[in-house]
Each structure stands twice: as structure tokens, then as C-alpha cells.
Amino acid sequence: MRAIVATRLGGPEVLELRNVQGPEPKDNEVLVNVDAAGVNFADILMVMGTYTGGPPPPFVAGREFAGTIPATGERVMGYTQGSAFAERIAVRREFTWPQPKNWSSVESAAFPVNYFTAYFAYSWAGVLASSHPGGARPKVLIHAVAGGVGTAAIEIGKVLGVEMWGTSSSDEKLAKAKALGLDHGINYRQTDYEKAIREQTQGRGVDAVFEMLGGEHTARSMRCLGFRGRLIAYGTASGAAHQFDTRVLYAKNLAVYGLWLGPLSTHFDIMGEARSRLSQWIEHGHLKPQVGHVLPLEKAGEAFHLMLERKNYGKIVLKV
């Protein structure tokens, strides 16, 4: 079968389209013919060799997919730790879910990583409740708001009644994010987001920050939080380790939560509860993945370049 193989550790140039041996499902696995695969920043980190627990090369990249189970004809989408950038994949049944009725395989492949991550970010932030003390809308700052997780967070935040701030590198991306439901956009190339949050919340800060940049942005994000705020850290896109301002941590009685979908995905009770609620929102038409680019499988390197150069809006999907 055809697959995208990381031949060695490095950038997009190490990816090659190769013919490899197809998977043989184990007793607890199903075989899926892959129609489309979502591209995530975690895939880039794994290929670069900076993803914790990543496999040694050569390996097949990719961690989410949509396709058909040939044995039953079921259209499914799913999550995996790797091997999704291929024509076929063997995966545990618990990591697959039915594709929504009116979604294409491309849209379904854009769902698992982004929407589960955004859902758990809101859960860790404590704003999944249908009502809030005093009727006040929770305030959340979402970094990289025009990306895959960011656009998913906008849709979920709109359902939850959250007042959302978001950072992005361009006014064009922010305009799309606002059309999706974002309340306040901040172009971080033109505006100091820390100052903007302070001014726009009259110094009170936000209730939660979804932080995936790392480096100095972690400390800056903590300063954007109000009293007893929560910082949800789920990545280090800057490539720098998180910096924490412990003075602010203590002074504001803040909480910091780590969010990593990989190990979390093995807790099927937690995943099942999340999928149930997300499925209800899908059925009511509240969620619809934002797909900015669809590329053929052999253009995986180009997809990586788009992400690294911050040129993507929403999700990038490879069509298999």
C-alpha cells in the first residue's frame, strides 16, 4: 500500500511516498481503508524527533483518519498514535467512531484531534456547565485561534456561551474566526495581547487561557488570567519550554493543567463521555470542521510547510 514515511528525523523534506507492507489487524483491531487523514502540529514534532515517546524512523506518520471498515462497510473516523498517512490502517475498535451522516470523509478526518482537545480544554477550564455563577459569561483566551484546535474551540465556546478572545497572525484569519463566532480578535503581530486583555477586561483578566505556544508566552498568558484563573497547556508550537511566572501563580491563586490527548485517549470512559456530548452538538448542527486546505497524500510535505509557515486556516487534510 502507499504511505507517507518519515525516512529520518527532520523537516518536511524527510517525508517520502513509499509502497509499504499493509497492516495485519490483531484480535482487538479492525482494518480501515483510509479516505482522508488530518494533519496536526504533533505530526511535525514527531517527524522532527521532539515529540515525547515518538517512534524512531523510518515510520508512517499521521494520527487521525476517516475511512471505511471493509468487513462491515461502516464509515468511521478515528484516532491513532501514528500510521494514519496511508491507504490502510489497523486500529483498536475503541479508537473509531461513526462518521456524522452529512459529513464527508475530509470533514470527519478533521474532527478527532481538534475537537477532543478543545472539549477537554473547556472541561479542564471548568466552563462546561450549562449555567454559570451570577449569569456571567466565562472569559477565555485562545491562542492560534484560526488553527484546527482554535476553530474547534470557537464552535464549542459558542455553544457554551463563552466570551472568547483569540490571537492570530493576520487580520484575514481573525475575520474568518469572528465570522465563526469569535468575540474579540487580536493580531499579535500588531498588538500586545497581554495589554489588550488587560484593557478589554478592565484589568480583571480572563478565566482561562488555552496555551499551546510555550516559551515566554506561558508566563505572559498567566498574566492574562484573573483571580483563580486556569491555564490549559497543550503544546509548545514555539519550540521553547514553558516559562512559568510563579509570582503571578501565587498572587492570583492560579491553576495550571496539562492536556495531552495521547495518554488521555486510552481512558475510554472519559473519551466516551466527551464523544457523547460532542455527538449531540454535531446532530444539532453546532459543530462543523473548518478545512482550509485539502491536498493529495503525496503532498504531505507541502502540508507541513503550510503549518510551519502559519499559512493555514482551520485544518489541513490529506486526501488518500
C-alpha positions as CSV (number, residue, x, y, z in Angstrom):
1,M,0.0,0.0,0.0
2,R,1.0,3.7,-0.4
3,A,2.0,5.6,2.8
4,I,3.9,8.7,3.8
5,V,7.1,7.5,5.5
6,A,9.4,9.7,7.7
7,T,12.7,8.3,6.4
8,R,14.8,10.1,9.1
9,L,14.3,12.8,11.6
10,G,14.0,16.3,10.2
11,G,11.7,18.7,8.4
12,P,9.1,18.2,5.6
13,E,12.0,17.1,3.3
14,V,12.3,13.8,5.1
15,L,8.8,12.7,4.1
16,E,8.5,10.2,1.2
17,L,5.6,8.5,-0.5
18,R,6.5,4.8,-0.5
19,N,5.0,1.4,-1.1
20,V,5.0,-0.4,2.3
21,Q,3.6,-3.6,3.7
22,G,-0.1,-3.3,4.6
23,P,-1.1,-3.8,8.3
24,E,-2.4,-7.1,9.7
25,P,-5.1,-6.4,12.3
26,K,-4.7,-8.1,15.7
27,D,-7.6,-9.7,17.5
28,N,-8.7,-6.4,19.1
29,E,-8.2,-4.3,16.0
30,V,-10.2,-3.5,12.8
31,L,-8.9,-2.7,9.4
32,V,-9.9,0.6,7.9
33,N,-9.5,1.7,4.3
34,V,-8.4,5.4,4.8
35,D,-10.1,8.1,2.6
36,A,-8.6,11.1,4.4
37,A,-6.1,11.9,7.2
38,G,-5.9,15.1,9.3
39,V,-2.5,16.9,9.7
40,N,-1.5,18.1,13.1
41,F,1.4,20.0,14.6
42,A,2.1,16.9,16.7
43,D,2.9,15.1,13.4
44,I,5.5,17.7,12.6
45,L,7.1,17.4,16.1
46,M,7.1,13.6,15.8
47,V,8.9,13.8,12.4
48,M,11.4,16.3,13.9
49,G,12.0,13.9,16.8
50,T,10.9,16.4,19.5
51,Y,7.6,14.6,20.3
52,T,7.7,12.7,23.6
53,G,7.6,9.0,23.1
54,G,7.8,9.3,19.3
55,P,9.0,6.3,17.3
56,P,12.4,6.0,15.6
57,P,12.5,6.4,11.8
58,P,11.5,5.0,9.5
59,F,7.8,5.2,10.4
60,V,4.5,6.1,8.9
61,A,3.2,9.5,10.2
62,G,-0.4,10.6,10.9
63,R,-2.7,10.4,14.0
64,E,-6.3,10.9,12.8
65,F,-8.2,9.5,9.8
66,A,-11.6,8.8,8.2
67,G,-12.5,5.9,6.0
68,T,-14.4,2.6,5.7
69,I,-14.2,-0.7,7.6
70,P,-14.2,-3.1,4.6
71,A,-15.5,-6.0,6.7
72,T,-18.7,-4.2,7.6
73,G,-18.9,-1.2,5.2
74,E,-19.1,1.3,8.2
75,R,-17.9,4.8,7.6
76,V,-15.7,5.7,10.6
77,M,-13.3,8.4,11.8
78,G,-10.6,7.7,14.4
79,Y,-7.6,8.5,16.4
80,T,-4.2,6.7,16.5
81,Q,-0.7,7.4,17.7
82,G,0.7,7.0,14.2
83,S,0.4,5.4,10.7
84,A,-2.7,7.3,9.5
85,F,-1.0,8.8,6.4
86,A,-1.6,5.5,4.5
87,E,-4.1,3.7,2.4
88,R,-5.0,1.3,5.2
89,I,-4.6,1.3,9.0
90,A,-5.3,-1.3,11.7
91,V,-6.6,0.3,14.9
92,R,-8.5,-0.8,18.1
93,R,-12.2,-0.5,17.7
94,E,-12.4,1.8,20.7
95,F,-10.5,4.4,18.7
96,T,-13.0,4.6,15.9
97,W,-16.4,6.4,15.9
98,P,-19.1,6.7,13.2
99,Q,-18.7,9.5,10.7
100,P,-21.5,12.0,11.1
101,K,-24.3,11.4,8.5
102,N,-23.9,14.6,6.5
103,W,-20.1,14.9,6.7
104,S,-17.6,14.0,4.1
105,S,-14.5,11.9,4.9
106,V,-12.4,15.0,4.6
107,E,-14.5,16.8,7.3
108,S,-14.5,13.7,9.5
109,A,-10.7,13.4,9.3
110,A,-10.5,16.9,10.6
111,F,-12.5,16.1,13.8
112,P,-10.9,13.8,16.4
113,V,-7.7,15.6,17.5
114,N,-9.0,19.2,17.3
115,Y,-12.5,18.7,18.8
116,F,-11.5,16.3,21.6
117,T,-8.6,18.7,22.5
118,A,-10.9,21.7,22.5
119,Y,-13.5,19.9,24.5
120,F,-11.2,18.8,27.2
121,A,-9.6,22.3,27.4
122,Y,-13.1,23.7,28.3
123,S,-13.6,20.8,30.7
124,W,-10.2,21.5,32.5
125,A,-11.1,25.2,32.5
126,G,-14.3,24.4,34.4
127,V,-16.7,26.0,31.9
128,L,-18.7,23.0,30.6
129,A,-21.6,23.7,32.9
130,S,-24.7,24.9,31.2
131,S,-25.1,27.8,33.7
132,H,-22.5,30.0,35.4
133,P,-22.5,31.8,38.8
134,G,-24.2,35.2,38.6
135,G,-25.0,34.6,34.9
136,A,-21.6,36.0,33.9
137,R,-20.2,34.6,30.6
138,P,-16.9,32.8,31.2
139,K,-14.0,34.6,29.5
140,V,-11.4,32.5,27.6
141,L,-8.3,33.5,25.6
142,I,-7.5,31.1,22.8
143,H,-4.1,31.2,21.2
144,A,-3.7,30.3,17.5
145,V,-7.4,30.8,17.2
146,A,-7.5,30.3,13.5
147,G,-5.9,26.9,13.6
148,G,-7.5,23.5,13.9
149,V,-7.9,23.4,17.7
150,G,-8.7,27.2,17.8
151,T,-11.6,27.0,15.3
152,A,-13.0,23.9,17.1
153,A,-12.7,25.9,20.4
154,I,-14.7,28.8,18.9
155,E,-17.5,26.5,17.8
156,I,-17.7,24.7,21.2
157,G,-17.3,28.1,23.1
158,K,-20.2,29.5,21.1
159,V,-22.4,26.5,22.3
160,L,-21.3,27.1,25.9
161,G,-21.9,30.8,25.8
162,V,-18.2,31.7,26.4
163,E,-16.9,35.2,25.7
164,M,-13.8,34.4,23.6
165,W,-10.6,36.3,22.8
166,G,-8.3,34.9,20.2
167,T,-4.8,35.6,18.9
168,S,-3.6,35.1,15.3
169,S,-1.0,36.4,12.9
170,S,-3.3,38.1,10.3
171,D,-6.4,40.2,10.1
172,E,-7.8,37.9,7.4
173,K,-7.6,34.8,9.7
174,L,-9.2,36.8,12.5
175,A,-12.0,37.9,10.2
176,K,-12.8,34.3,9.5
177,A,-12.6,33.4,13.2
178,K,-15.1,36.2,14.0
179,A,-17.5,35.0,11.3
180,L,-17.3,31.6,13.1
181,G,-18.2,33.2,16.4
182,L,-15.1,34.7,18.0
183,D,-15.9,37.8,20.0
184,H,-12.5,39.6,20.2
185,G,-9.6,39.1,17.8
186,I,-6.0,40.2,18.5
187,N,-3.4,40.3,15.7
188,Y,-0.3,39.5,17.8
189,R,2.0,41.0,15.1
190,Q,0.4,44.4,15.6
191,T,-0.9,44.3,19.2
192,D,0.5,43.2,22.5
193,Y,-2.2,40.6,23.5
194,E,-1.3,40.9,27.2
195,K,-2.0,44.6,27.1
196,A,-5.2,44.1,25.1
197,I,-6.6,41.6,27.5
198,R,-5.8,43.9,30.4
199,E,-7.6,46.8,28.8
200,Q,-10.5,45.0,27.4
201,T,-11.3,43.2,30.6
202,Q,-10.8,46.4,32.7
203,G,-7.9,44.7,34.4
204,R,-9.8,41.7,35.6
205,G,-8.3,39.2,33.2
206,V,-9.8,36.1,31.7
207,D,-11.0,32.9,33.4
208,A,-8.9,30.6,31.3
209,V,-6.2,30.6,28.6
210,F,-5.7,27.8,26.0
211,E,-1.9,27.9,25.7
212,M,0.0,25.9,23.0
213,L,2.8,28.3,22.3
214,G,5.3,27.6,25.1
215,G,8.3,29.7,26.0
216,E,7.6,33.2,27.3
217,H,4.0,33.0,26.1
218,T,3.2,30.7,29.0
219,A,4.2,33.4,31.6
220,R,2.5,36.1,29.5
221,S,-0.7,34.0,29.4
222,M,-0.6,33.6,33.1
223,R,-0.6,37.4,33.5
224,C,-3.7,37.5,31.3
225,L,-5.6,35.4,33.8
226,G,-7.8,36.8,36.6
227,F,-8.0,35.6,40.2
228,R,-8.2,31.8,40.4
229,G,-7.9,31.5,36.6
230,R,-6.8,28.4,34.8
231,L,-4.1,27.9,32.2
232,I,-4.6,24.9,29.9
233,A,-1.2,24.0,28.4
234,Y,-1.4,21.6,25.4
235,G,1.6,22.3,23.3
236,T,4.8,24.1,22.6
237,A,4.5,25.4,19.0
238,S,7.3,27.9,19.5
239,G,9.7,25.0,20.2
240,A,10.6,26.6,23.6
241,A,9.9,25.1,27.0
242,H,7.1,26.6,29.0
243,Q,8.2,29.5,31.3
244,F,6.1,30.0,34.4
245,D,5.7,33.2,36.4
246,T,5.4,31.7,39.9
247,R,4.8,35.1,41.5
248,V,1.7,35.5,39.4
249,L,0.8,31.9,40.1
250,Y,0.7,32.5,43.8
251,A,-0.7,36.0,43.8
252,K,-3.7,35.1,41.7
253,N,-4.1,31.6,43.1
254,L,-3.9,30.2,39.6
255,A,-4.1,26.6,38.4
256,V,-2.1,25.1,35.5
257,Y,-3.5,22.0,33.7
258,G,-1.6,19.8,31.2
259,L,-3.6,18.4,28.3
260,W,-2.2,15.6,26.1
261,L,-4.7,13.7,24.1
262,G,-2.3,10.7,23.5
263,P,-2.5,9.2,27.0
264,L,-5.9,10.6,27.7
265,S,-7.4,8.7,24.7
266,T,-6.8,5.4,26.5
267,H,-9.3,6.3,29.2
268,F,-12.3,5.1,27.3
269,D,-14.8,6.3,30.0
270,I,-13.6,9.9,29.7
271,M,-13.4,9.7,25.9
272,G,-16.9,8.1,25.7
273,E,-18.5,10.9,27.8
274,A,-16.8,13.5,25.6
275,R,-17.8,11.8,22.4
276,S,-21.4,11.6,23.6
277,R,-21.7,15.3,24.2
278,L,-19.8,16.2,21.0
279,S,-22.1,13.9,19.0
280,Q,-25.2,15.8,20.4
281,W,-23.7,19.1,19.3
282,I,-23.0,17.7,15.8
283,E,-26.5,16.4,15.5
284,H,-27.8,19.9,16.3
285,G,-25.6,21.4,13.7
286,H,-23.4,23.3,16.1
287,L,-20.1,21.7,15.0
288,K,-18.6,21.6,11.5
289,P,-14.8,21.3,11.0
290,Q,-13.2,24.2,9.2
291,V,-11.0,22.7,6.5
292,G,-8.7,25.3,4.9
293,H,-6.6,23.0,2.6
294,V,-7.1,19.6,1.1
295,L,-4.0,18.1,-0.5
296,P,-3.3,14.7,-2.0
297,L,-1.4,12.2,0.1
298,E,1.8,12.8,-1.8
299,K,1.8,16.5,-0.8
300,A,2.3,15.8,2.9
301,G,5.5,17.8,2.9
302,E,3.6,20.8,1.5
303,A,1.0,20.4,4.2
304,F,3.8,20.5,6.8
305,H,5.2,23.7,5.2
306,L,1.8,25.4,5.4
307,M,1.6,24.7,9.1
308,L,5.2,25.7,9.8
309,E,4.8,29.0,7.9
310,R,1.5,29.7,9.7
311,K,-0.4,29.9,6.4
312,N,-3.2,27.5,7.3
313,Y,-6.7,28.4,8.4
314,G,-8.5,25.6,10.3
315,K,-7.5,22.1,9.3
316,I,-5.2,20.7,6.6
317,V,-6.4,17.3,5.4
318,L,-4.6,14.8,3.1
319,K,-6.9,13.0,0.6
320,V,-5.9,9.4,0.3
